[in-house]
Amino acid sequence: MTPEQEDLLEHIIDYLCEEQAEAVAGLSDAEIKRRALLAIRRAERHELEQPEAITAFASLMFLVAPDFDEQPNIAKALSDTDIPAALRLTEVFSKTSESDWDEAAEKSQGWDKLR
């Protein structure tokens, strides 16, 4: 990992532990780190590059579902090339419905299915 990636990983872990404590409750430090690394890789597949966007994506993985981005309408919004990658994560909320997010949570395969 580059120093920037290590800093981002630490930032995400700190953010989750401080601001989203309920999402990491009961997880070991090693498991939080493993999941945060998965989140970074997954966010990068959606061309998210800004630390804020990657942190927000990771938070959604912890709070909604680790594979929330596979829900069809969410996936479509995240891959919309008409929107710059830097704005896609914020735009995803205006292009999806609450039921899309509920479906993402309900149909999640869980963390163990992610690579």
C-alpha positions in Angstrom: 0.0 0.0 0.0 1.1 3.5 -0.7 1.3 6.0 2.2 -1.8 7.7 0.9 -3.7 4.4 0.8 -2.6 3.7 4.4 -3.7 7.1 5.5 -7.1 6.6 3.8 -7.5 3.2 5.4 -6.7 4.7 8.9 -9.1 7.5 8.2 -11.9 5.2 7.3 -11.3 3.0 10.3 -11.2 6.0 12.6 -14.4 7.4 11.1 -16.2 4.2 11.4 -15.2 3.7 15.0 -15.9 7.2 16.0 -18.9 8.2 13.9 -20.5 4.8 13.0 -19.7 2.9 16.2 -22.9 0.8 15.9 -21.8 -0.5 12.5 -18.5 -1.9 13.8 -19.7 -3.0 17.3 -18.6 -6.5 18.1 -16.0 -6.6 15.3 -12.3 -7.1 16.0 -9.8 -4.5 14.9 -8.5 -7.0 12.3 -12.0 -7.5 10.9 -12.8 -3.8 10.7 -9.5 -3.3 8.8 -10.3 -6.3 6.4 -13.7 -4.8 5.7 -12.4 -1.3 5.2 -9.8 -2.6 2.7 -12.6 -4.4 0.8 -14.6 -1.1 0.8 -11.7 0.9 -0.6 -11.2 -1.7 -3.4 -14.9 -1.8 -4.2 -15.2 2.0 -4.2 -12.2 2.3 -6.6 -14.0 -0.1 -9.0 -16.7 2.6 -9.3 -14.0 5.1 -10.1 -14.3 6.9 -6.8 -11.0 8.6 -6.0 -11.7 11.3 -3.5 -11.1 10.3 0.1 -14.5 11.7 1.1 -16.3 9.7 -1.5 -14.5 6.5 -0.6 -15.2 7.0 3.1 -18.9 7.6 2.3 -19.0 4.5 0.1 -17.3 2.4 2.9 -19.9 3.8 5.4 -22.7 2.7 3.2 -21.2 -0.8 3.0 -21.2 -1.0 6.8 -24.6 0.7 7.3 -26.7 -0.6 4.4 -25.1 -3.7 3.0 -21.6 -4.7 2.0 -22.8 -5.3 -1.5 -25.3 -2.5 -1.7 -23.8 -1.4 -5.0 -25.1 -4.6 -6.7 -28.8 -3.6 -6.4 -29.8 -2.8 -10.0 -30.9 0.8 -9.6 -28.0 1.7 -7.3 -25.5 0.0 -9.7 -27.0 1.9 -12.6 -26.6 5.2 -10.8 -23.1 4.4 -9.8 -22.1 3.5 -13.3 -23.7 6.5 -15.0 -20.9 7.9 -17.2 -23.0 11.0 -17.9 -22.1 12.1 -14.3 -18.5 12.7 -13.4 -17.2 9.9 -11.1 -16.6 12.5 -8.4 -20.3 13.3 -8.2 -21.8 9.8 -8.7 -22.0 8.9 -5.0 -23.9 12.0 -4.1 -26.1 11.7 -7.2 -27.0 8.1 -6.4 -29.4 9.2 -3.8 -31.5 11.4 -6.2 -31.5 8.6 -8.7 -32.7 5.8 -6.4 -35.6 5.2 -4.1 -35.8 4.1 -0.5 -37.1 0.8 -1.7 -33.9 0.3 -3.7 -31.9 0.7 -0.5 -34.2 -1.6 1.4 -33.8 -4.2 -1.3 -30.0 -3.8 -1.2 -30.1 -4.5 2.6 -32.6 -7.4 2.3 -30.8 -9.2 -0.5 -27.3 -8.8 0.7 -25.0 -11.8 0.5 -22.9 -10.4 3.4 -19.3 -9.7 3.9 -18.0 -13.2 3.5 -19.1 -13.3 -0.1 -17.0 -10.2 -1.1 -13.6 -10.4 -2.6 
